[in-house]
C-alpha cells in the first residue's frame, strides 16, 4: 500500500516522574533526511535513535523534537551535582587569578562546563533512554498512520487517472485501425498520381506503401502502455515503499505516449495522446509525495 511522505506524529509518555514528549513532522524529500533534537543529556544516543527511525521510514524529510521533564522540571541538562559545580567554579576562579583576567565569572561561563556537574545515574538514565525510545516509536506509529491515510487518498486519485489513461488508449487503438487504413489509401492515391511509371506494377507499389503505412502503427506502444499500467497498479499494492519504482514506471509510460504522438498522422489520436500526457504529468506530481 502507498504511504504519503507528509504527516505529523506525537507521543507523550511518563514513568516514575519522568515524562517525554516527542513530535515528528514529515515533508517530501528524495531521500531520508532526519533532523533530530534531543535533550542534552541524551546526545550520546543520537545514532541509536536515528537507526530506530530508519527501520520504519524509508523516505522523507523528518523533523523530530524530543523534550524531557523530571517531576515537571525540564530535564534536558540532567541532575545537578553540587560538589562538581563548586569544584568547577573553584577551578575557573583559579584560572582567572593566574591569568590576570579581571572579568567576573558568569553563568554562561559555567554552562560551558555543564557536562561536568549535570549528570544522571546510570540506572536512571537507562530507564529514561528506554522511555525516550518508546516515545519516538509511538510518535513514528502515529506519523505512519497519518501518512498511510493520506497515501490511501493519493492511491485513489492515481487509480482514477490510470483509468482515464486506459480509456484514452482504447480510443487510440480504435482510431489507429481506421487511421492506418485511411493513410494507406491516401498514400496509394498520391503515389499513383506521381509515379505513372509504376502503374503497370501496382502490386509492388501497394507492397511498398503498406510497409510505409505500418511505420505509423501505434499498436505496440498501446500494448506497452497497458503493460506499464498493470505493473503500476501492482506496485501500488505491495507492502513496501514504492515511490521511486512508480516514478520510473510513469517515465516509461510518458515515453510511450511521446512515441504515439510522434508516429501518428491522426489529429484525433494526437488529442488522446496529449490527454494521456496531461494525466501522467498529474500522476508524476502526486508521486513526489509517495514514500
C-alpha positions in Angstrom: 0.0 0.0 0.0 1.0 3.6 -0.6 2.3 5.9 2.1 2.5 9.7 1.8 5.7 11.5 2.8 3.9 14.3 4.6 2.4 13.9 8.1 2.6 14.6 11.8 3.0 12.3 14.8 3.1 13.0 18.5 3.6 11.0 21.7 3.6 11.8 25.4 4.8 9.2 27.9 5.6 9.3 31.6 7.2 6.9 34.0 8.3 7.4 37.7 8.0 11.2 37.4 10.0 11.3 34.1 7.9 12.5 31.1 8.9 12.6 27.5 7.1 14.4 24.6 8.1 13.6 21.0 6.8 15.5 18.0 7.6 14.4 14.4 6.9 16.4 11.2 7.5 14.9 7.8 7.6 16.5 4.4 8.7 15.5 0.9 12.3 14.5 0.2 14.0 12.4 -2.4 15.8 10.5 0.3 15.5 10.0 4.1 16.7 13.1 5.9 16.3 13.2 9.7 16.7 16.3 11.8 16.8 15.2 15.4 16.7 17.5 18.5 17.3 15.7 21.8 17.7 16.7 25.5 21.4 17.5 26.1 21.9 14.6 28.5 21.0 12.1 25.7 23.1 13.4 22.8 25.2 10.3 23.1 22.3 8.2 22.0 21.6 10.1 18.8 22.9 7.4 16.5 20.7 4.8 18.2 17.6 6.9 17.8 18.4 7.7 14.1 18.7 4.0 13.4 15.4 3.4 15.1 13.8 5.9 12.7 15.4 4.3 9.6 13.8 1.0 10.5 10.4 2.5 10.0 10.8 5.3 7.5 12.3 5.0 4.0 11.9 8.5 2.5 11.0 12.0 3.6 12.5 15.0 5.5 11.7 14.4 9.2 11.9 17.0 11.9 12.0 15.2 15.3 11.8 17.1 18.6 12.2 15.3 21.9 11.7 17.1 25.2 12.0 15.6 28.7 11.0 16.7 32.1 11.6 15.1 35.5 8.9 15.7 38.1 7.7 18.7 36.0 11.2 20.2 35.7 13.0 20.5 32.4 15.4 17.6 32.4 17.3 18.5 29.3 20.5 19.1 31.3 20.2 16.3 33.8 20.6 16.4 37.6 22.8 18.9 39.4 25.9 17.7 41.1 26.6 20.5 43.6 30.1 19.2 44.6 31.2 19.1 41.0 29.7 22.5 40.4 31.7 24.0 43.3 34.8 22.3 42.0 34.3 23.7 38.5 33.7 27.2 39.9 36.8 27.0 42.1 38.8 25.9 39.0 37.5 28.8 37.0 38.4 31.2 39.8 41.9 29.9 39.9 42.2 30.2 36.1 41.0 33.9 36.4 43.5 34.6 39.1 46.5 33.0 37.4 45.7 34.6 34.0 45.1 38.0 35.4 41.6 38.2 33.8 39.6 40.8 35.7 36.1 39.9 34.3 33.8 38.2 36.7 32.7 34.6 36.2 29.2 34.5 34.8 26.6 31.8 34.4 27.3 31.5 30.7 30.9 30.5 31.5 29.8 27.8 33.9 27.3 26.4 31.4 30.2 25.7 29.0 31.3 23.0 31.5 27.8 21.7 32.3 28.6 18.2 31.3 30.9 18.1 34.5 28.3 19.0 37.1 25.0 17.9 35.4 24.5 14.2 35.5 22.2 11.2 35.7 22.7 7.9 37.4 23.3 5.0 35.1 20.2 3.2 36.1 18.1 6.3 35.9 19.5 7.3 32.5 18.9 3.7 31.2 15.3 3.9 32.2 14.9 7.3 30.7 16.6 6.2 27.5 14.1 3.4 27.1 11.2 5.8 27.7 12.5 8.2 25.1 12.9 5.3 22.6 9.3 4.2 23.3 8.1 7.8 22.8 9.9 8.1 19.5 8.5 4.7 18.4 5.0 5.8 19.4 5.3 9.1 17.6 6.5 7.2 14.5 3.5 4.9 14.6 1.2 8.0 14.8 3.1 9.5 11.9 2.9 6.3 9.8 -0.9 6.1 10.5 -1.4 9.6 9.1 1.0 9.0 6.2 -0.9 5.8 5.4 -4.3 7.6 5.4 -3.0 10.3 3.0 -1.3 7.6 0.9 -4.7 5.8 0.5 -6.3 9.0 -0.8 -3.4 9.5 -3.2 -3.8 5.9 -4.4 -7.5 6.6 -5.2 -6.5 9.6 -7.2 -3.8 7.7 -9.1 -6.2 4.9 -9.9 -8.7 7.3 -11.4 -6.0 8.9 -13.6 -4.8 5.4 -14.7 -8.4 4.6 -15.7 -8.6 7.8 -17.7 -5.3 6.8 -19.5 -6.7 3.4 -20.2 -9.8 4.9 -21.8 -7.6 7.1 -24.0 -5.6 4.0 -25.0 -8.8 2.2 -26.0 -9.8 5.2 -28.1 -6.3 5.4 -29.7 -6.4 1.6 -30.6 -9.9 2.0 -32.2 -8.9 5.2 -34.1 -5.5 3.7 -35.1 -7.0 0.8 -37.1 -9.0 3.3 -39.2 -6.2 5.8 -39.3 -3.7 3.4 -40.8 -6.2 2.2 -43.5 -7.1 5.8 -44.4 -3.5 6.8 -44.5 -2.6 3.9 -46.7 -5.3 4.8 -49.2 -4.2 8.4 -49.3 -0.6 7.3 -49.9 -1.6 5.0 -52.6 -3.7 7.6 -54.4 -0.9 10.2 -54.2 1.8 7.7 -55.3 -0.2 6.6 -58.3 -0.6 10.2 -59.4 3.1 11.0 -59.0 4.5 7.7 -60.3 2.9 6.9 -63.6 5.8 4.6 -64.4 4.8 2.2 -61.6 1.2 1.9 -62.7 2.0 -1.3 -64.6 3.4 -2.7 -61.4 0.8 -1.8 -58.8 1.4 -4.9 -56.7 4.9 -3.7 -55.9 3.7 -0.2 -55.3 1.0 -1.4 -52.9 3.5 -3.5 -51.0 5.9 -0.6 -50.5 3.1 1.7 -49.4 1.9 -1.0 -46.9 5.3 -1.1 -45.3 5.4 2.7 -45.2 2.0 3.0 -43.6 3.0 0.4 -40.9 5.6 2.8 -39.6 2.7 4.9 -38.3 1.0 2.0 -36.5 0.9 2.6 -32.7 -0.3 -0.8 -31.6 2.9 -1.8 -29.9 3.0 1.4 -28.0 -0.5 0.9 -26.7 0.3 -2.7 -25.7 3.4 -1.5 -23.7 1.3 1.3 -22.1 -1.2 -1.2 -20.9 1.6 -3.4 -19.5 3.1 -0.4 -17.7 -0.3 0.4 -16.2 -0.7 -3.1 -14.9 2.7 -3.0 -13.3 2.0 0.4 -11.8 -1.2 -0.9 -10.2 0.5 -4.0 -8.8 3.3 -1.8 -7.4 0.7 0.3 -5.6 -0.5 -2.7 -3.7 2.8 -4.0 -2.4 3.5 -3.5 1.3 6.8 -1.6 0.9 7.9 1.9 -0.2 7.3 2.1 -3.9 7.5 5.8 -4.8 10.7 5.5 -6.8 9.5 2.5 -8.7 6.3 4.2 -9.6 8.1 7.3 -10.7 10.3 5.2 -13.0 7.2 3.4 -14.5 5.5 6.7 -15.1 8.6 7.9 -17.0 8.3 4.8 -19.2 4.6 5.5 -19.8 5.5 9.0 -20.8 8.0 7.7 -23.4 5.3 5.5 -25.0 2.9 8.5 -25.1 5.6 10.6 -26.8 6.1 7.9 -29.4 2.4 7.6 -30.1 2.2 11.4 -30.7 5.3 11.4 -32.9 4.2 8.4 -35.1 0.5 9.1 -35.6 -0.9 11.1 -38.5 -4.3 11.4 -36.9 -5.3 14.5 -35.1 -7.8 12.6 -33.0 -5.1 10.1 -31.8 -2.8 13.1 -31.1 -5.6 14.6 -28.9 -5.8 11.4 -26.9 -2.0 11.2 -26.7 -1.9 14.7 -25.3 -4.7 13.7 -22.8 -2.5 10.8 -21.6 0.5 13.1 -21.1 -1.6 15.5 -19.1 -2.7 12.7 -16.8 0.8 11.4 -16.5 2.0 14.9 -15.5 -0.5 15.0 -12.7 0.4 11.5 -11.7 4.1 12.4 -11.5 3.3 15.4 -9.4 1.4 13.2 -6.9 4.3 10.7 -6.9 6.5 13.3 -5.4 4.6 12.8 -2.2 4.7 9.0 -2.2 7.2 7.2 0.1 
